[in-house]
Amino acid sequence: MRTASLTRLLLQFAASGLIAVLLVALAAGYAFRRAGEHESIRDARRVTELIAANVIEPHLRNSIVSGDPAAIAELNRVVRPSGVDDPIVRVKLWSSDGRIVYSDEPRLIGERFRLHDEERAAFTGGEVPAEISNLSNPENRFERGEKKLLEVYAPVKTPNGRTLLFESYLRFSSVSASGHRIWVTFVPALLFGLLLLWLTQVPLALSLGRRLRSGQRERESLLLAALEASDTERRRIASDLHDGAVQHLAGTSFSLAGAAERTDDPNARKLLHDAASSMRRAVRELRSLLVELHPPNLRGAGLEAALSDLLARANSNGAVTNLHVQPNLGLSVQQESLVFRTAQEAVRNVASHAEASRVDVTLATYNGGYELRVSDDGAGFEQGARVERRAKGHLGLQLLEERAQDLGARVTVRSKPGEGTTLVLRGPST
């Protein structure tokens, strides 16, 4: 993992955490505001009940129901001067038949309107209703200059025990202002706590990212060491085989060929020639194996010659091979090694599993970098087969993919049953 990647991941974590904090704060703010409004509406109910019980009911006369001017004047005396004021903008007193028997707006007195179910229930001692006023209703025509009103009801009784319904209209802005005060009180503390929690998470994420980066670097170092150790061991084995068994077999083949020329027995001559041919064939197979173990031409004759030697195995299996290498690619030693090892793994898989009749290898520039493409027309495979092979311990391609990532390159494999396989390695320029 590169430092830039760690920084990007840390910024993503910090940004997502901050977004989560803001979303929680907004949701909590909305919930607090709604709770504040509900609490304010409950307060409005209690205020209306207190006004009904302590201001209106003690001054009620029985004759208020019949529109007695003295009874109306008695209520005006307590309602208008100071008994009921802002945020209450209107009061009404209803009889059970829907008639307004009193209002601080005298033009409403005596008018009759339809009572809703909630209002009827309030006459019988049900829950005191509180709702937003519909200012388009005829009984609210004198309040239409107000923006938004909350109407609250409370039952009262005349001295002779008759139930009337007291209604007060409160400015909703005062109710929402009370809810806003609750919101302003609690949300900053919540937001501060969430931000503090977010700030404590950032150092933990940074520490975890550094540990992951350290573990990734250690893993990459171990992988690189394993690849280098593998190259060293391949080179040692190739050297031992070349200087030992291959030389002995080559010498034996020459001896057998010479003995065949010296003998006069036709049967013996044929046997010796066949043995010499078998020895030469064994030498060629061993040399092909040596190329796979360690490409001698990669450092000497160059990458194209090493890739050409590599295709000899597929060619010996009867497949037609085609190689194209663009000159002057300017690859580094590590990139050349990666290209060869990737092509080697691909060609090995083609020879072992694909049963292909054609193998094409192309190495050229691509988007300012380089691209290795190995294609065959073989049997192909399902993508899930790679997972199964990996589970069985076939890790060659996976190790190459990880090595490619370490060099800023990427390996992709496309294949379908019956449609062959294409392996592509793409990397940046040096």
C-alpha positions, 0 to 999 in steps of 0.5 A: 500500500502506497502512502498516497493510497493510505492518505486517500483511504484516510480522507475517505474515512474522515469524509464518510465519518463527517457525513455520518455525523452531520446526518445524525445531527440533522436527524437528531435536530429534526427529532428534537424540534418535533419533540419541542413542538409537541411539548409546546403544544402540550404546554398550550393545552395546559395554558388553555385549560388554566385560562378556562378554569381560572379566568373564564369559568369563574366569570361565567353567568348562566345567561351567557347562553342566551346572549345576555349583554351583561354576561358578555360584558363580564367576560370582556372585562377579564378577556380584553384588558389583561386576562388573555393576551399574546400569543392568544389572538382569539377566544371563542365560547361554544355551546353544544349545538355549535353556536358561538355564545361569546368571542372577543370578536363580537361579530361572531357571537350568535353565529352557528357552525358545525362542530367536528367529532373532536370538538363534540368529544371535548364536551363530554370530557374527552381529550382536549383537542389541539390542531392547526386552524383551517383559516378557510373555514367560515368561523375563522374568517376574521383570523385569516390575516394571521399566517398560522394558528393553533386552536386548543379547546377546553370544557368549562361549566356555567354556574348551573352546570351547563358545559360550554367549550372554550376555544383559544387561537394561539400564534403557531410561531410562538409554539415553534419558537418554544420548540426551537429553544429546546432544539437550540439547547440540546443539538449543539451539545449533541453535535459537539459530542458527535464531532468529538467522537469523530475526531477520536476515530480519525487517529485510530483509523490513521493508526490502523492504516499505518499498521495495514500499510506496514503489514502490506509492505512486509508482505510485499517484501516477503513476496519479493524475497520469495521471487528472488529466492525462486529465481536464485534456485532456478538459476542454480538448478539450471546451471547444475543441469546444464553443466552436468546432466545435459553435457553428459547426455550430449556427450553420450549421444555423440559417442553413440552416433560415432559407435554407429558409424564404426560398426558393421552390423546393420541391426546394431547400427540402427539401434545405436542411431535410435539411441543417439536420436533419443539422447538428442531428443532428451537433450532438447527437452532438457534445454527447453526445461532449462529455458523455463527454469532460467532464461539465459537469453533474457540478459544476453540476447534480450527479452525477444529471444527469451520469449522466442525460446519460451514459445518453443515448448508450445511449438513442440506440442504442435501449436502454431506460435506467433511472436511480435515484440516492439523494439525499444520499449525501454523496460527496466530489468524488473519489468523485463523479468515480470513480462517474461515470468507472466508470459512463461506462466501463460505459455505453461498453462497453454501447454498443460491445459489448453490443447491450443492449436495457436498461441500469439504473444505480443509485447508493445506500447500501450497508453504510454506504458507497455502491454503483454498479450498472450492469446490462444484458441484452446479449450478456455475455462470458467472464471470459477476454475481459477478460484478452484485452482488457487484453493488447490495450491496453484498460486503462480498467476496470483503471485505474478499478479501481486508482483505486478501490482508492486510494480504498478502493473495489472494482470487480467485474464479473460476466458470462456469455455471453447473460446480460448484464453487471453492474458494481458499484462499492462504496466507504466513506463519506467 
